[in-house]
Amino acid sequence: MGRTLQTTNQLIRDEMSHFNNFKRALRLDDQKRFDTLFAHALQHTAAISLANHALPFESVLLAMLLEQQRQIEQLEARLDAR
């Protein structure tokens, strides 16, 4: 039988579950932020699946950072427009 590989969504959710104890130790506001970060990673499953040279969590972190950078640039653009 062939080997079954995890989908990228499963990989991201597994990484998230590895941090359950960490999440539980956070304040409720930060737990929501934590969930938001992983939601951002889920928006980039295609890119994460193609980053096979990296450790899975490295790709997840880069996807999170990419979304944060996008938000920073949008906020800067709004400030510049004022």
mmCIF file of the N, C-alpha and C atoms, coordinates in Angstrom:
data_MODEL
# 
_entry.id   MODEL 
# 
loop_
_atom_site.group_PDB 
_atom_site.id 
_atom_site.type_symbol 
_atom_site.label_atom_id 
_atom_site.label_alt_id 
_atom_site.label_comp_id 
_atom_site.label_asym_id 
_atom_site.label_entity_id 
_atom_site.label_seq_id 
_atom_site.pdbx_PDB_ins_code 
_atom_site.Cartn_x 
_atom_site.Cartn_y 
_atom_site.Cartn_z 
_atom_site.occupancy 
_atom_site.B_iso_or_equiv 
_atom_site.pdbx_formal_charge 
_atom_site.auth_seq_id 
_atom_site.auth_comp_id 
_atom_site.auth_asym_id 
_atom_site.auth_atom_id 
_atom_site.pdbx_PDB_model_num 
ATOM 1   N N  . MET A 1 1  ? 0.822  -1.182 0.000  1.00 0.00 ? 1  MET A N  1 
ATOM 2   C CA . MET A 1 1  ? 0.000  0.000  0.000  1.00 0.00 ? 1  MET A CA 1 
ATOM 3   C C  . MET A 1 1  ? 0.868  1.248  0.000  1.00 0.00 ? 1  MET A C  1 
ATOM 4   N N  . GLY A 1 2  ? 0.365  2.286  -0.612 1.00 0.00 ? 2  GLY A N  1 
ATOM 5   C CA . GLY A 1 2  ? 1.086  3.547  -0.690 1.00 0.00 ? 2  GLY A CA 1 
ATOM 6   C C  . GLY A 1 2  ? 1.022  4.321  0.615  1.00 0.00 ? 2  GLY A C  1 
ATOM 7   N N  . ARG A 1 3  ? 1.924  5.231  0.738  1.00 0.00 ? 3  ARG A N  1 
ATOM 8   C CA . ARG A 1 3  ? 1.961  6.074  1.932  1.00 0.00 ? 3  ARG A CA 1 
ATOM 9   C C  . ARG A 1 3  ? 0.994  7.235  1.758  1.00 0.00 ? 3  ARG A C  1 
ATOM 10  N N  . THR A 1 4  ? 0.225  7.522  2.768  1.00 0.00 ? 4  THR A N  1 
ATOM 11  C CA . THR A 1 4  ? -0.722 8.626  2.711  1.00 0.00 ? 4  THR A CA 1 
ATOM 12  C C  . THR A 1 4  ? -0.091 9.855  3.336  1.00 0.00 ? 4  THR A C  1 
ATOM 13  N N  . LEU A 1 5  ? -0.049 10.931 2.575  1.00 0.00 ? 5  LEU A N  1 
ATOM 14  C CA . LEU A 1 5  ? 0.502  12.185 3.077  1.00 0.00 ? 5  LEU A CA 1 
ATOM 15  C C  . LEU A 1 5  ? -0.613 13.068 3.606  1.00 0.00 ? 5  LEU A C  1 
ATOM 16  N N  . GLN A 1 6  ? -0.281 13.833 4.615  1.00 0.00 ? 6  GLN A N  1 
ATOM 17  C CA . GLN A 1 6  ? -1.247 14.793 5.169  1.00 0.00 ? 6  GLN A CA 1 
ATOM 18  C C  . GLN A 1 6  ? -1.512 15.897 4.158  1.00 0.00 ? 6  GLN A C  1 
ATOM 19  N N  . THR A 1 7  ? -2.737 16.388 4.160  1.00 0.00 ? 7  THR A N  1 
ATOM 20  C CA . THR A 1 7  ? -3.006 17.585 3.379  1.00 0.00 ? 7  THR A CA 1 
ATOM 21  C C  . THR A 1 7  ? -2.376 18.765 4.133  1.00 0.00 ? 7  THR A C  1 
ATOM 22  N N  . THR A 1 8  ? -2.232 19.865 3.462  1.00 0.00 ? 8  THR A N  1 
ATOM 23  C CA . THR A 1 8  ? -1.660 21.052 4.103  1.00 0.00 ? 8  THR A CA 1 
ATOM 24  C C  . THR A 1 8  ? -2.567 21.537 5.215  1.00 0.00 ? 8  THR A C  1 
ATOM 25  N N  . ASN A 1 9  ? -3.878 21.474 5.019  1.00 0.00 ? 9  ASN A N  1 
ATOM 26  C CA . ASN A 1 9  ? -4.809 21.861 6.084  1.00 0.00 ? 9  ASN A CA 1 
ATOM 27  C C  . ASN A 1 9  ? -4.590 21.002 7.331  1.00 0.00 ? 9  ASN A C  1 
ATOM 28  N N  . GLN A 1 10 ? -4.427 19.694 7.142  1.00 0.00 ? 10 GLN A N  1 
ATOM 29  C CA . GLN A 1 10 ? -4.182 18.805 8.275  1.00 0.00 ? 10 GLN A CA 1 
ATOM 30  C C  . GLN A 1 10 ? -2.866 19.140 8.954  1.00 0.00 ? 10 GLN A C  1 
ATOM 31  N N  . LEU A 1 11 ? -1.860 19.428 8.147  1.00 0.00 ? 11 LEU A N  1 
ATOM 32  C CA . LEU A 1 11 ? -0.552 19.772 8.689  1.00 0.00 ? 11 LEU A CA 1 
ATOM 33  C C  . LEU A 1 11 ? -0.642 21.018 9.570  1.00 0.00 ? 11 LEU A C  1 
ATOM 34  N N  . ILE A 1 12 ? -1.339 22.049 9.087  1.00 0.00 ? 12 ILE A N  1 
ATOM 35  C CA . ILE A 1 12 ? -1.489 23.294 9.851  1.00 0.00 ? 12 ILE A CA 1 
ATOM 36  C C  . ILE A 1 12 ? -2.275 23.030 11.130 1.00 0.00 ? 12 ILE A C  1 
ATOM 37  N N  . ARG A 1 13 ? -3.341 22.272 11.037 1.00 0.00 ? 13 ARG A N  1 
ATOM 38  C CA . ARG A 1 13 ? -4.137 21.972 12.229 1.00 0.00 ? 13 ARG A CA 1 
ATOM 39  C C  . ARG A 1 13 ? -3.347 21.124 13.232 1.00 0.00 ? 13 ARG A C  1 
ATOM 40  N N  . ASP A 1 14 ? -2.494 20.224 12.739 1.00 0.00 ? 14 ASP A N  1 
ATOM 41  C CA . ASP A 1 14 ? -1.631 19.449 13.639 1.00 0.00 ? 14 ASP A CA 1 
ATOM 42  C C  . ASP A 1 14 ? -0.643 20.355 14.356 1.00 0.00 ? 14 ASP A C  1 
ATOM 43  N N  . GLU A 1 15 ? -0.051 21.288 13.615 1.00 0.00 ? 15 GLU A N  1 
ATOM 44  C CA . GLU A 1 15 ? 0.877  22.228 14.235 1.00 0.00 ? 15 GLU A CA 1 
ATOM 45  C C  . GLU A 1 15 ? 0.160  23.042 15.307 1.00 0.00 ? 15 GLU A C  1 
ATOM 46  N N  . MET A 1 16 ? -1.047 23.450 14.990 1.00 0.00 ? 16 MET A N  1 
ATOM 47  C CA . MET A 1 16 ? -1.840 24.216 15.957 1.00 0.00 ? 16 MET A CA 1 
ATOM 48  C C  . MET A 1 16 ? -2.109 23.384 17.211 1.00 0.00 ? 16 MET A C  1 
ATOM 49  N N  . SER A 1 17 ? -2.437 22.128 17.028 1.00 0.00 ? 17 SER A N  1 
ATOM 50  C CA . SER A 1 17 ? -2.744 21.270 18.180 1.00 0.00 ? 17 SER A CA 1 
ATOM 51  C C  . SER A 1 17 ? -1.520 21.020 19.052 1.00 0.00 ? 17 SER A C  1 
ATOM 52  N N  . HIS A 1 18 ? -0.331 21.057 18.462 1.00 0.00 ? 18 HIS A N  1 
ATOM 53  C CA . HIS A 1 18 ? 0.901  20.896 19.249 1.00 0.00 ? 18 HIS A CA 1 
ATOM 54  C C  . HIS A 1 18 ? 1.080  22.049 20.234 1.00 0.00 ? 18 HIS A C  1 
ATOM 55  N N  . PHE A 1 19 ? 0.422  23.150 19.962 1.00 0.00 ? 19 PHE A N  1 
ATOM 56  C CA . PHE A 1 19 ? 0.545  24.335 20.817 1.00 0.00 ? 19 PHE A CA 1 
ATOM 57  C C  . PHE A 1 19 ? -0.678 24.541 21.718 1.00 0.00 ? 19 PHE A C  1 
ATOM 58  N N  . ASN A 1 20 ? -1.485 23.510 21.901 1.00 0.00 ? 20 ASN A N  1 
ATOM 59  C CA . ASN A 1 20 ? -2.689 23.639 22.732 1.00 0.00 ? 20 ASN A CA 1 
ATOM 60  C C  . ASN A 1 20 ? -2.375 24.088 24.152 1.00 0.00 ? 20 ASN A C  1 
ATOM 61  N N  . ASN A 1 21 ? -1.354 23.515 24.767 1.00 0.00 ? 21 ASN A N  1 
ATOM 62  C CA . ASN A 1 21 ? -1.001 23.918 26.133 1.00 0.00 ? 21 ASN A CA 1 
ATOM 63  C C  . ASN A 1 21 ? -0.553 25.377 26.163 1.00 0.00 ? 21 ASN A C  1 
ATOM 64  N N  . PHE A 1 22 ? 0.211  25.766 25.166 1.00 0.00 ? 22 PHE A N  1 
ATOM 65  C CA . PHE A 1 22 ? 0.647  27.164 25.046 1.00 0.00 ? 22 PHE A CA 1 
ATOM 66  C C  . PHE A 1 22 ? -0.573 28.079 24.954 1.00 0.00 ? 22 PHE A C  1 
ATOM 67  N N  . LYS A 1 23 ? -1.508 27.700 24.089 1.00 0.00 ? 23 LYS A N  1 
ATOM 68  C CA . LYS A 1 23 ? -2.713 28.513 23.880 1.00 0.00 ? 23 LYS A CA 1 
ATOM 69  C C  . LYS A 1 23 ? -3.518 28.637 25.171 1.00 0.00 ? 23 LYS A C  1 
ATOM 70  N N  . ARG A 1 24 ? -3.692 27.526 25.882 1.00 0.00 ? 24 ARG A N  1 
ATOM 71  C CA . ARG A 1 24 ? -4.469 27.548 27.122 1.00 0.00 ? 24 ARG A CA 1 
ATOM 72  C C  . ARG A 1 24 ? -3.847 28.464 28.175 1.00 0.00 ? 24 ARG A C  1 
ATOM 73  N N  . ALA A 1 25 ? -2.537 28.642 28.119 1.00 0.00 ? 25 ALA A N  1 
ATOM 74  C CA . ALA A 1 25 ? -1.851 29.502 29.089 1.00 0.00 ? 25 ALA A CA 1 
ATOM 75  C C  . ALA A 1 25 ? -2.002 30.984 28.759 1.00 0.00 ? 25 ALA A C  1 
ATOM 76  N N  . LEU A 1 26 ? -2.475 31.294 27.566 1.00 0.00 ? 26 LEU A N  1 
ATOM 77  C CA . LEU A 1 26 ? -2.647 32.690 27.147 1.00 0.00 ? 26 LEU A CA 1 
ATOM 78  C C  . LEU A 1 26 ? -3.935 33.270 27.704 1.00 0.00 ? 26 LEU A C  1 
ATOM 79  N N  . ARG A 1 27 ? -3.956 34.604 27.796 1.00 0.00 ? 27 ARG A N  1 
ATOM 80  C CA . ARG A 1 27 ? -5.207 35.292 28.139 1.00 0.00 ? 27 ARG A CA 1 
ATOM 81  C C  . ARG A 1 27 ? -6.205 35.078 27.004 1.00 0.00 ? 27 ARG A C  1 
ATOM 82  N N  . LEU A 1 28 ? -7.471 35.241 27.321 1.00 0.00 ? 28 LEU A N  1 
ATOM 83  C CA . LEU A 1 28 ? -8.525 34.991 26.336 1.00 0.00 ? 28 LEU A CA 1 
ATOM 84  C C  . LEU A 1 28 ? -8.330 35.836 25.077 1.00 0.00 ? 28 LEU A C  1 
ATOM 85  N N  . ASP A 1 29 ? -7.965 37.117 25.230 1.00 0.00 ? 29 ASP A N  1 
ATOM 86  C CA . ASP A 1 29 ? -7.725 37.987 24.052 1.00 0.00 ? 29 ASP A CA 1 
ATOM 87  C C  . ASP A 1 29 ? -6.623 37.404 23.172 1.00 0.00 ? 29 ASP A C  1 
ATOM 88  N N  . ASP A 1 30 ? -5.560 36.941 23.827 1.00 0.00 ? 30 ASP A N  1 
ATOM 89  C CA . ASP A 1 30 ? -4.429 36.403 23.081 1.00 0.00 ? 30 ASP A CA 1 
ATOM 90  C C  . ASP A 1 30 ? -4.748 35.039 22.470 1.00 0.00 ? 30 ASP A C  1 
ATOM 91  N N  . GLN A 1 31 ? -5.638 34.286 23.096 1.00 0.00 ? 31 GLN A N  1 
ATOM 92  C CA . GLN A 1 31 ? -6.071 33.023 22.503 1.00 0.00 ? 31 GLN A CA 1 
ATOM 93  C C  . GLN A 1 31 ? -6.778 33.289 21.172 1.00 0.00 ? 31 GLN A C  1 
ATOM 94  N N  . LYS A 1 32 ? -7.554 34.358 21.130 1.00 0.00 ? 32 LYS A N  1 
ATOM 95  C CA . LYS A 1 32 ? -8.232 34.730 19.880 1.00 0.00 ? 32 LYS A CA 1 
ATOM 96  C C  . LYS A 1 32 ? -7.211 35.155 18.824 1.00 0.00 ? 32 LYS A C  1 
ATOM 97  N N  . ARG A 1 33 ? -6.205 35.892 19.254 1.00 0.00 ? 33 ARG A N  1 
ATOM 98  C CA . ARG A 1 33 ? -5.137 36.298 18.320 1.00 0.00 ? 33 ARG A CA 1 
ATOM 99  C C  . ARG A 1 33 ? -4.383 35.073 17.800 1.00 0.00 ? 33 ARG A C  1 
ATOM 100 N N  . PHE A 1 34 ? -4.121 34.145 18.683 1.00 0.00 ? 34 PHE A N  1 
ATOM 101 C CA . PHE A 1 34 ? -3.466 32.895 18.315 1.00 0.00 ? 34 PHE A CA 1 
ATOM 102 C C  . PHE A 1 34 ? -4.265 32.191 17.212 1.00 0.00 ? 34 PHE A C  1 
ATOM 103 N N  . ASP A 1 35 ? -5.569 32.068 17.419 1.00 0.00 ? 35 ASP A N  1 
ATOM 104 C CA . ASP A 1 35 ? -6.433 31.436 16.410 1.00 0.00 ? 35 ASP A CA 1 
ATOM 105 C C  . ASP A 1 35 ? -6.403 32.208 15.098 1.00 0.00 ? 35 ASP A C  1 
ATOM 106 N N  . THR A 1 36 ? -6.356 33.528 15.187 1.00 0.00 ? 36 THR A N  1 
ATOM 107 C CA . THR A 1 36 ? -6.303 34.364 13.987 1.00 0.00 ? 36 THR A CA 1 
ATOM 108 C C  . THR A 1 36 ? -5.028 34.100 13.195 1.00 0.00 ? 36 THR A C  1 
ATOM 109 N N  . LEU A 1 37 ? -3.913 33.957 13.892 1.00 0.00 ? 37 LEU A N  1 
ATOM 110 C CA . LEU A 1 37 ? -2.645 33.676 13.207 1.00 0.00 ? 37 LEU A CA 1 
ATOM 111 C C  . LEU A 1 37 ? -2.734 32.376 12.409 1.00 0.00 ? 37 LEU A C  1 
ATOM 112 N N  . PHE A 1 38 ? -3.290 31.344 13.009 1.00 0.00 ? 38 PHE A N  1 
ATOM 113 C CA . PHE A 1 38 ? -3.409 30.077 12.288 1.00 0.00 ? 38 PHE A CA 1 
ATOM 114 C C  . PHE A 1 38 ? -4.442 30.167 11.165 1.00 0.00 ? 38 PHE A C  1 
ATOM 115 N N  . ALA A 1 39 ? -5.464 30.986 11.348 1.00 0.00 ? 39 ALA A N  1 
ATOM 116 C CA . ALA A 1 39 ? -6.432 31.206 10.269 1.00 0.00 ? 39 ALA A CA 1 
ATOM 117 C C  . ALA A 1 39 ? -5.732 31.861 9.085  1.00 0.00 ? 39 ALA A C  1 
ATOM 118 N N  . HIS A 1 40 ? -4.811 32.785 9.377  1.00 0.00 ? 40 HIS A N  1 
ATOM 119 C CA . HIS A 1 40 ? -4.024 33.401 8.304  1.00 0.00 ? 40 HIS A CA 1 
ATOM 120 C C  . HIS A 1 40 ? -3.189 32.356 7.570  1.00 0.00 ? 40 HIS A C  1 
ATOM 121 N N  . ALA A 1 41 ? -2.602 31.457 8.317  1.00 0.00 ? 41 ALA A N  1 
ATOM 122 C CA . ALA A 1 41 ? -1.794 30.402 7.685  1.00 0.00 ? 41 ALA A CA 1 
ATOM 123 C C  . ALA A 1 41 ? -2.657 29.548 6.760  1.00 0.00 ? 41 ALA A C  1 
ATOM 124 N N  . LEU A 1 42 ? -3.882 29.269 7.166  1.00 0.00 ? 42 LEU A N  1 
ATOM 125 C CA . LEU A 1 42 ? -4.776 28.450 6.339  1.00 0.00 ? 42 LEU A CA 1 
ATOM 126 C C  . LEU A 1 42 ? -5.131 29.128 5.022  1.00 0.00 ? 42 LEU A C  1 
ATOM 127 N N  . GLN A 1 43 ? -4.949 30.442 4.932  1.00 0.00 ? 43 GLN A N  1 
ATOM 128 C CA . GLN A 1 43 ? -5.216 31.157 3.683  1.00 0.00 ? 43 GLN A CA 1 
ATOM 129 C C  . GLN A 1 43 ? -4.102 30.940 2.655  1.00 0.00 ? 43 GLN A C  1 
ATOM 130 N N  . HIS A 1 44 ? -3.013 30.328 3.076  1.00 0.00 ? 44 HIS A N  1 
ATOM 131 C CA . HIS A 1 44 ? -1.863 30.157 2.184  1.00 0.00 ? 44 HIS A CA 1 
ATOM 132 C C  . HIS A 1 44 ? -1.453 28.695 2.062  1.00 0.00 ? 44 HIS A C  1 
ATOM 133 N N  . THR A 1 45 ? -2.444 27.815 2.007  1.00 0.00 ? 45 THR A N  1 
ATOM 134 C CA . THR A 1 45 ? -2.136 26.388 1.962  1.00 0.00 ? 45 THR A CA 1 
ATOM 135 C C  . THR A 1 45 ? -1.357 25.997 0.700  1.00 0.00 ? 45 THR A C  1 
ATOM 136 N N  . ALA A 1 46 ? -1.652 26.624 -0.406 1.00 0.00 ? 46 ALA A N  1 
ATOM 137 C CA . ALA A 1 46 ? -0.946 26.272 -1.654 1.00 0.00 ? 46 ALA A CA 1 
ATOM 138 C C  . ALA A 1 46 ? 0.543  26.573 -1.536 1.00 0.00 ? 46 ALA A C  1 
ATOM 139 N N  . ALA A 1 47 ? 0.876  27.753 -1.027 1.00 0.00 ? 47 ALA A N  1 
ATOM 140 C CA . ALA A 1 47 ? 2.290  28.114 -0.884 1.00 0.00 ? 47 ALA A CA 1 
ATOM 141 C C  . ALA A 1 47 ? 2.984  27.216 0.130  1.00 0.00 ? 47 ALA A C  1 
ATOM 142 N N  . ILE A 1 48 ? 2.300  26.924 1.228  1.00 0.00 ? 48 ILE A N  1 
ATOM 143 C CA . ILE A 1 48 ? 2.889  26.064 2.255  1.00 0.00 ? 48 ILE A CA 1 
ATOM 144 C C  . ILE A 1 48 ? 3.154  24.671 1.691  1.00 0.00 ? 48 ILE A C  1 
ATOM 145 N N  . SER A 1 49 ? 2.230  24.169 0.883  1.00 0.00 ? 49 SER A N  1 
ATOM 146 C CA . SER A 1 49 ? 2.404  22.819 0.331  1.00 0.00 ? 49 SER A CA 1 
ATOM 147 C C  . SER A 1 49 ? 3.581  22.752 -0.645 1.00 0.00 ? 49 SER A C  1 
ATOM 148 N N  . LEU A 1 50 ? 3.939  23.873 -1.244 1.00 0.00 ? 50 LEU A N  1 
ATOM 149 C CA . LEU A 1 50 ? 5.053  23.889 -2.196 1.00 0.00 ? 50 LEU A CA 1 
ATOM 150 C C  . LEU A 1 50 ? 6.403  24.148 -1.537 1.00 0.00 ? 50 LEU A C  1 
ATOM 151 N N  . ALA A 1 51 ? 6.397  24.498 -0.264 1.00 0.00 ? 51 ALA A N  1 
ATOM 152 C CA . ALA A 1 51 ? 7.644  24.777 0.448  1.00 0.00 ? 51 ALA A CA 1 
ATOM 153 C C  . ALA A 1 51 ? 8.156  23.496 1.098  1.00 0.00 ? 51 ALA A C  1 
ATOM 154 N N  . ASN A 1 52 ? 8.379  22.476 0.297  1.00 0.00 ? 52 ASN A N  1 
ATOM 155 C CA . ASN A 1 52 ? 8.739  21.169 0.836  1.00 0.00 ? 52 ASN A CA 1 
ATOM 156 C C  . ASN A 1 52 ? 10.174 21.098 1.359  1.00 0.00 ? 52 ASN A C  1 
ATOM 157 N N  . HIS A 1 53 ? 10.978 22.093 1.104  1.00 0.00 ? 53 HIS A N  1 
ATOM 158 C CA . HIS A 1 53 ? 12.351 22.103 1.626  1.00 0.00 ? 53 HIS A CA 1 
ATOM 159 C C  . HIS A 1 53 ? 12.406 22.580 3.070  1.00 0.00 ? 53 HIS A C  1 
ATOM 160 N N  . ALA A 1 54 ? 11.356 23.275 3.497  1.00 0.00 ? 54 ALA A N  1 
ATOM 161 C CA . ALA A 1 54 ? 11.332 23.867 4.834  1.00 0.00 ? 54 ALA A CA 1 
ATOM 162 C C  . ALA A 1 54 ? 10.624 22.928 5.809  1.00 0.00 ? 54 ALA A C  1 
ATOM 163 N N  . LEU A 1 55 ? 10.884 23.156 7.085  1.00 0.00 ? 55 LEU A N  1 
ATOM 164 C CA . LEU A 1 55 ? 10.103 22.457 8.107  1.00 0.00 ? 55 LEU A CA 1 
ATOM 165 C C  . LEU A 1 55 ? 8.674  22.976 8.028  1.00 0.00 ? 55 LEU A C  1 
ATOM 166 N N  . PRO A 1 56 ? 7.686  22.134 8.277  1.00 0.00 ? 56 PRO A N  1 
ATOM 167 C CA . PRO A 1 56 ? 6.292  22.587 8.140  1.00 0.00 ? 56 PRO A CA 1 
ATOM 168 C C  . PRO A 1 56 ? 5.982  23.853 8.939  1.00 0.00 ? 56 PRO A C  1 
ATOM 169 N N  . PHE A 1 57 ? 6.460  23.920 10.171 1.00 0.00 ? 57 PHE A N  1 
ATOM 170 C CA . PHE A 1 57 ? 6.120  25.078 10.990 1.00 0.00 ? 57 PHE A CA 1 
ATOM 171 C C  . PHE A 1 57 ? 6.777  26.351 10.469 1.00 0.00 ? 57 PHE A C  1 
ATOM 172 N N  . GLU A 1 58 ? 7.933  26.236 9.832  1.00 0.00 ? 58 GLU A N  1 
ATOM 173 C CA . GLU A 1 58 ? 8.563  27.420 9.227  1.00 0.00 ? 58 GLU A CA 1 
ATOM 174 C C  . GLU A 1 58 ? 7.655  28.018 8.158  1.00 0.00 ? 58 GLU A C  1 
ATOM 175 N N  . SER A 1 59 ? 7.069  27.173 7.353  1.00 0.00 ? 59 SER A N  1 
ATOM 176 C CA . SER A 1 59 ? 6.162  27.642 6.300  1.00 0.00 ? 59 SER A CA 1 
ATOM 177 C C  . SER A 1 59 ? 4.905  28.257 6.881  1.00 0.00 ? 59 SER A C  1 
ATOM 178 N N  . VAL A 1 60 ? 4.396  27.673 7.951  1.00 0.00 ? 60 VAL A N  1 
ATOM 179 C CA . VAL A 1 60 ? 3.212  28.209 8.621  1.00 0.00 ? 60 VAL A CA 1 
ATOM 180 C C  . VAL A 1 60 ? 3.521  29.604 9.159  1.00 0.00 ? 60 VAL A C  1 
ATOM 181 N N  . LEU A 1 61 ? 4.678  29.748 9.808  1.00 0.00 ? 61 LEU A N  1 
ATOM 182 C CA . LEU A 1 61 ? 5.067  31.059 10.344 1.00 0.00 ? 61 LEU A CA 1 
ATOM 183 C C  . LEU A 1 61 ? 5.219  32.103 9.244  1.00 0.00 ? 61 LEU A C  1 
ATOM 184 N N  . LEU A 1 62 ? 5.811  31.714 8.125  1.00 0.00 ? 62 LEU A N  1 
ATOM 185 C CA . LEU A 1 62 ? 5.958  32.660 7.014  1.00 0.00 ? 62 LEU A CA 1 
ATOM 186 C C  . LEU A 1 62 ? 4.599  33.103 6.485  1.00 0.00 ? 62 LEU A C  1 
ATOM 187 N N  . ALA A 1 63 ? 3.658  32.189 6.412  1.00 0.00 ? 63 ALA A N  1 
ATOM 188 C CA . ALA A 1 63 ? 2.310  32.555 5.963  1.00 0.00 ? 63 ALA A CA 1 
ATOM 189 C C  . ALA A 1 63 ? 1.662  33.531 6.933  1.00 0.00 ? 63 ALA A C  1 
ATOM 190 N N  . MET A 1 64 ? 1.859  33.309 8.220  1.00 0.00 ? 64 MET A N  1 
ATOM 191 C CA . MET A 1 64 ? 1.324  34.233 9.233  1.00 0.00 ? 64 MET A CA 1 
ATOM 192 C C  . MET A 1 64 ? 1.950  35.610 9.074  1.00 0.00 ? 64 MET A C  1 
ATOM 193 N N  . LEU A 1 65 ? 3.261  35.642 8.904  1.00 0.00 ? 65 LEU A N  1 
ATOM 194 C CA . LEU A 1 65 ? 3.961  36.918 8.741  1.00 0.00 ? 65 LEU A CA 1 
ATOM 195 C C  . LEU A 1 65 ? 3.520  37.637 7.472  1.00 0.00 ? 65 LEU A C  1 
ATOM 196 N N  . LEU A 1 66 ? 3.301  36.896 6.418  1.00 0.00 ? 66 LEU A N  1 
ATOM 197 C CA . LEU A 1 66 ? 2.844  37.487 5.164  1.00 0.00 ? 66 LEU A CA 1 
ATOM 198 C C  . LEU A 1 66 ? 1.522  38.216 5.361  1.00 0.00 ? 66 LEU A C  1 
ATOM 199 N N  . GLU A 1 67 ? 0.587  37.586 6.065  1.00 0.00 ? 67 GLU A N  1 
ATOM 200 C CA . GLU A 1 67 ? -0.708 38.235 6.318  1.00 0.00 ? 67 GLU A CA 1 
ATOM 201 C C  . GLU A 1 67 ? -0.543 39.463 7.207  1.00 0.00 ? 67 GLU A C  1 
ATOM 202 N N  . GLN A 1 68 ? 0.335  39.388 8.199  1.00 0.00 ? 68 GLN A N  1 
ATOM 203 C CA . GLN A 1 68 ? 0.558  40.555 9.042  1.00 0.00 ? 68 GLN A CA 1 
ATOM 204 C C  . GLN A 1 68 ? 1.180  41.689 8.240  1.00 0.00 ? 68 GLN A C  1 
ATOM 205 N N  . GLN A 1 69 ? 2.100  41.367 7.346  1.00 0.00 ? 69 GLN A N  1 
ATOM 206 C CA . GLN A 1 69 ? 2.713  42.390 6.510  1.00 0.00 ? 69 GLN A CA 1 
ATOM 207 C C  . GLN A 1 69 ? 1.669  43.032 5.602  1.00 0.00 ? 69 GLN A C  1 
ATOM 208 N N  . ARG A 1 70 ? 0.767  42.214 5.067  1.00 0.00 ? 70 ARG A N  1 
ATOM 209 C CA . ARG A 1 70 ? -0.306 42.749 4.223  1.00 0.00 ? 70 ARG A CA 1 
ATOM 210 C C  . ARG A 1 70 ? -1.154 43.745 5.023  1.00 0.00 ? 70 ARG A C  1 
ATOM 211 N N  . GLN A 1 71 ? -1.486 43.397 6.264  1.00 0.00 ? 71 GLN A N  1 
ATOM 212 C CA . GLN A 1 71 ? -2.287 44.282 7.099  1.00 0.00 ? 71 GLN A CA 1 
ATOM 213 C C  . GLN A 1 71 ? -1.538 45.570 7.433  1.00 0.00 ? 71 GLN A C  1 
ATOM 214 N N  . ILE A 1 72 ? -0.259 45.464 7.703  1.00 0.00 ? 72 ILE A N  1 
ATOM 215 C CA . ILE A 1 72 ? 0.559  46.658 7.980  1.00 0.00 ? 72 ILE A CA 1 
ATOM 216 C C  . ILE A 1 72 ? 0.545  47.591 6.776  1.00 0.00 ? 72 ILE A C  1 
ATOM 217 N N  . GLU A 1 73 ? 0.750  47.031 5.591  1.00 0.00 ? 73 GLU A N  1 
ATOM 218 C CA . GLU A 1 73 ? 0.774  47.851 4.383  1.00 0.00 ? 73 GLU A CA 1 
ATOM 219 C C  . GLU A 1 73 ? -0.586 48.492 4.115  1.00 0.00 ? 73 GLU A C  1 
ATOM 220 N N  . GLN A 1 74 ? -1.666 47.781 4.388  1.00 0.00 ? 74 GLN A N  1 
ATOM 221 C CA . GLN A 1 74 ? -3.000 48.356 4.205  1.00 0.00 ? 74 GLN A CA 1 
ATOM 222 C C  . GLN A 1 74 ? -3.232 49.508 5.181  1.00 0.00 ? 74 GLN A C  1 
ATOM 223 N N  . LEU A 1 75 ? -2.799 49.326 6.415  1.00 0.00 ? 75 LEU A N  1 
ATOM 224 C CA . LEU A 1 75 ? -2.946 50.401 7.404  1.00 0.00 ? 75 LEU A CA 1 
ATOM 225 C C  . LEU A 1 75 ? -2.090 51.613 7.046  1.00 0.00 ? 75 LEU A C  1 
ATOM 226 N N  . GLU A 1 76 ? -0.866 51.351 6.570  1.00 0.00 ? 76 GLU A N  1 
ATOM 227 C CA . GLU A 1 76 ? 0.000  52.459 6.147  1.00 0.00 ? 76 GLU A CA 1 
ATOM 228 C C  . GLU A 1 76 ? -0.628 53.215 4.977  1.00 0.00 ? 76 GLU A C  1 
ATOM 229 N N  . ALA A 1 77 ? -1.198 52.502 4.042  1.00 0.00 ? 77 ALA A N  1 
ATOM 230 C CA . ALA A 1 77 ? -1.851 53.148 2.897  1.00 0.00 ? 77 ALA A CA 1 
ATOM 231 C C  . ALA A 1 77 ? -3.028 54.012 3.339  1.00 0.00 ? 77 ALA A C  1 
ATOM 232 N N  . ARG A 1 78 ? -3.783 53.509 4.304  1.00 0.00 ? 78 ARG A N  1 
ATOM 233 C CA . ARG A 1 78 ? -4.914 54.291 4.827  1.00 0.00 ? 78 ARG A CA 1 
ATOM 234 C C  . ARG A 1 78 ? -4.408 55.551 5.539  1.00 0.00 ? 78 ARG A C  1 
ATOM 235 N N  . LEU A 1 79 ? -3.307 55.437 6.284  1.00 0.00 ? 79 LEU A N  1 
ATOM 236 C CA . LEU A 1 79 ? -2.748 56.603 6.959  1.00 0.00 ? 79 LEU A CA 1 
ATOM 237 C C  . LEU A 1 79 ? -2.225 57.623 5.953  1.00 0.00 ? 79 LEU A C  1 
ATOM 238 N N  . ASP A 1 80 ? -1.566 57.144 4.914  1.00 0.00 ? 80 ASP A N  1 
ATOM 239 C CA . ASP A 1 80 ? -1.042 58.028 3.871  1.00 0.00 ? 80 ASP A CA 1 
ATOM 240 C C  . ASP A 1 80 ? -2.167 58.751 3.139  1.00 0.00 ? 80 ASP A C  1 
ATOM 241 N N  . ALA A 1 81 ? -3.302 58.084 3.003  1.00 0.00 ? 81 ALA A N  1 
ATOM 242 C CA . ALA A 1 81 ? -4.431 58.677 2.292  1.00 0.00 ? 81 ALA A CA 1 
ATOM 243 C C  . ALA A 1 81 ? -5.088 59.807 3.082  1.00 0.00 ? 81 ALA A C  1 
ATOM 244 N N  . ARG A 1 82 ? -4.831 59.856 4.373  1.00 0.00 ? 82 ARG A N  1 
ATOM 245 C CA . ARG A 1 82 ? -5.440 60.915 5.205  1.00 0.00 ? 82 ARG A CA 1 
ATOM 246 C C  . ARG A 1 82 ? -4.750 62.197 5.039  1.00 0.00 ? 82 ARG A C  1 
# 
